[in-house]
């Protein structure tokens, strides 16, 4: 399988709101993450901008439709189109979410948590191996935010993720904000989660904002990164060493300069956490 680049540095999610600004000003961003489903088309402006931006920046593909934990058969047509897009984009890696998101016929447009059982583990591991065989590269899977759990879990979420990576060979996208959100909602220690993951498998980090309602937290990706998530991120990098990091924003889009300021903060915190070690970029 094709290996991924070890560390790309500090990136942003590529959103159509910023296409023209990126091409006109070539901002100091190390790489961009693209939402795969936005580009599974035959032509048009989206692919034009994708190609143009890809000439100047490394790209990573990130999907929301794989439904790796679902009960239905994997969508092989979707996987082939994903592979064709990868041939065009030449991404550093391809990621999706450790969840299920589709019924037998329809996308549910939500990232739903899995039961953390032995049966579920074997089911997902087999499906990951199938996806990797089609894509001919490791699949990178992201931990999702969750708001409920099944009654008969046999693993903690972090135990399940570590076991899945060992069984399937998949790599991991560690969303630090999602860990924080789930920890608040379920009452566990976010650091217990992060320090239990296999360090050598973590390919990428996400940072994002959320909405805090006091008794519960919702992963909305429409706010700046909050101070507790920044603190958890810096502690995480001290533990992991250099890992490619990006800022996600999916709604309430601010001026691009504000995203660059957040990215600058991530870089500064990363450099402070990695003092005396080989930097990420």
N, C-alpha and C positions, 0 to 999 in steps of 0.2 A: 504494500500500500504506500501511497505517496506521503512522505513525512511533511509535517507543517513547519514553517519557520518558528524558531524558538520564541522570539519576542519582537513584536513590531513597534512597541512604544505606546504612544497615547493617541487614541482615535475618537471619532464621533460617528454616530449613526447618520447615514446619508439619507436626507429627506428632500423631497422635491421643492420645498419652500426655499432651500438654500442652493439649488443647482447653479443658478447664474452667478451668485456671489462667489461660490467656490471656483468656478472657471475664470471669472474676471480677476479675482484677487489672489488666488493660490494661497490660502491661509496656511499658517504653520501647524498643520495637522499631520500626524505621521501616517495615518491610514483611515479608511472609512469602512463601516459595516453596512452592507446593503440588505434590505428585506427581500428575500428571494422571490416571494410571490408577486412583488411589484414588477418583476422583469420576465415573467414566464409568458411572454407575448411575442408575436411575430415581428413587430416593428413599432415605430412611433417615437415620440419624444423621450419616453423613459429610457429606452435602449440607446438613443442618441447620447443622452447625457451620461448614462452609465459608461459607455465606451469612451467618451471624451474625458471624464473624470478619471477613469481607469488608466488613461495614458500618463497621468501625473502622480497617482497615489496607489499604493497597495490596497487591495480590497479583500474583504471577508464576507461570505454569504451566511445569512441568518434567516431561518425559516420559522413559520408558525403553523404549518399544516400537516406535518408528518404524522402526528398522532402515534408516536412510537409505542405507547402503552395501551392503545385501544384494542378492543376485542375483535374487530373486523380485520380482514386481510389488508396488508399494506397496499397502497395505491401505486402500482407499478408504473402506470402512465405518468404519475406525478414524479416518481423517482427518475424516470428516463428524461423528462423535461428538465429536472433539476441537474442531471448530469450534463445535458446539452448546454445549459446555462453556465455551468462550471467550466466547460470547455471554452466558452466565449470569454468568461471573466478571468479565468485562471486565479481563483481565490486562494488565499493562504490556507484556509480551512473552511469547512461547511458545518454549521451548527443548527440545532433546533432545540426543542424543550422536552424535558423528561416529564411527560404528562400524556393525557389522551384528550383529543379535541374533535373527534368525529364519531357520529353514529354510523349506522350501516350505509346511509346514503348521503348524509349532509354534514358539512362543517358546522360545529356549534359555536364557533367564534369565541371560544374561551379556552383557557389552559387549565384543565382539570387535574387534580392530584390523583396519584395512584394509590392502591392498597400496598402497603409495604410488607408483603408476605413472600414466602418461598415460591409459591406458584406464580405470583406476579413477577418475581425476579427472573425465573427461568423463561417465562413468556417474553419479557422485554429483552433479555439478553439474546434470545434467538432472533428476534426481530432486528435488533441492532446489527447482528452479524449479517443478516440478509441485506440490510441497507448498505453496509460497508462493502459487501461483495458487489453490489450494483455500482456504487460510487467509486469503488477502487481506492478508497482512502478512509482513514478513521473518521467516524462521526463524533462531533463534539456536542455534548448534551448539557443543557442549562437547568439548574434547579429553579423551580417556579415558586411564587408566593402561594400560600395556602391559608384557608379559613376554616377548614374542617378536616377531620381524620376518620378513617374507617375504624370500626370497633375492635377488629381482630388483627391489628398490625403485629408482625413478628419482629420487625426491625424499626429502629429510628430512621428518619429520612437519610441522615448522613451515613449510617451503616448500609442502607440499601444502595445508595449512590456508590460507595466504595466497593461493595460487592459486585455491582453491575459493571463497573469499570474493569475489575479484575476478570470477570467472566467473559466479557465481550470484547475487551480491548478498546472500548470507546474512550475518548478524552472528555474533559469537563470544562464547561463555562461556568465559572463561579459568579453568580450575581449576588454581590454583597448586600445590596438593598433588599433583595428577596429574602435573604437569610434574616436580615433585621426585621422585616415585616412578619415573617412566619414565627420568629422567636417571640415577638411581642404578642402575636395572636394566640400562640400555643403555650407560652410560658416557659420556654427552654432558654438556655444560655447560647447566644449566637456564636460565641467563641468555641463552645463545645462542638458545634456543627463544623466550623471551618477547620479547626485543628485536627479533626478526625478524617478529613479527606486526604487521599493520596496525592502528595505534593507533586510528584512527577507527572501526574495526569492532567494537571490544571493548565489549560492552554490559554485561557482568556478570562478577564474580569469585566463585569458590567457594573456601572454605577448609575443610579437614577434617583428620582424623587418619588414621594408617595404622599397620600393624604392621611393625616393622623386625627382620628376621632376619639382619642382618649382610651376607651375600652377596647378598641380594635383599630387596625391600620390597613389601608387599602393601597395596593400597588397600582398607582395611576400613571406613572411616568410623565406627569405633567407639571412637576414642581422641580426646583433646584434640589441638588443633593443636600441633605440636612447634616448638621454637625455630628450626631451619633454615627451616621453611616460613614462620614469622612474618617472619624476616629477608628471605626472598625476596619476600614480600608487600609489605613496606615499600619495598623497592627497586623493585618493580613499580609501585606507586602514584607514586613519585617520577618514574618514567619516563612513566607514562600520564596522570597527572592524575586527577581524581575519577572513580571507577567504582563502581557499586553493588556492594556486597560482602555475602556471607552466609556463615554457619557452617552446615555440614552435619553431622548426626549421624543415623546409620541403625541403630545397635544400641548395646547397653550404655548405655541412656539415663540420663543423670545427673539430679539435681534440676534444675529449670528455672533456678534461681539460678546454677548452674555455667555453663550456656549463656549466660546474660546476662553473666556475668563475662568469658567469652571474647569476646562481642560488644563489651563495653566495651573490651577490649584491642585489638580490631580497629579500633574507632573512634579510640582514642588513638594507635595507630600511624599510622592514616590521617591524622589531623590533624597529626601531626608531619611526615609525609612531604609534606604539602600546604601547609606553612607559606608564607604569602605568595601563595597561589593561592586561587581561589574554592573553598570547601569543597563536599563532596558533598551534604551536607544540613545 
